[in-house]
Amino acid sequence: MKEVYCCTIIGTHSLIKNRLEMIFENLNLHLFHCINSFALKYPILDKIAIFLADDLNTVFISFLVFLLVVQWKIYNVVFAKTLFIVLISLLFCDLVDAFYHHPRPFQFGVGHKLIGHGSSSSFPSQHTLTMVIIACSYLMAGFKLIGGIGLVLSLVVGLSRIYVGVHFPFDIMGAFLIGFMLVVAVNYGLKELAIRLRKAIPLLN
């Protein structure tokens, strides 16, 4: 009797899980089509989206490097911390790819792909994740203007990655959530480490 009861619970749980996954996948696909369906209709918009999806990260990061060079004392700490978190995010994405590989839209044969791309895991969007980390890191360091601009550009990059057909909307949403959590976690960890070091080494006080 217990075995039958356990099997029933497991079967019900599995059924609910499958239905939820189906609902999320259908919603993900629907939102993808809402954005990607504009591709190939307006050539100028396609070119803009390709630039934003591929090169906006580089432009923004180049601007931050310029600020770092001309005002080293102001930006060196936040830049180094941000770079550290971005490197952590690269390792995190590799782990996600190893344990949860979600195909990209073109691997399902859906949508229009405007740029070339490999078959690495779609989730999360590394381009968007990098931008979110930069934005949140600068915001937490008190650079509100740079951080605010970074958040807007993060959304622009994310939408562009969907438009050109290499990411689903949930990849972008996941990037925002993961980026925020990584920045908060690393900042908290570094703060705790600094406090412990000051206690352990009085000369640092």
Helices and strands as residue ranges (DSSP letters): H 2-36, H 43-70, H 72-99, H 105-108, H 126-140, H 144-163, H 169-200, G 202-204
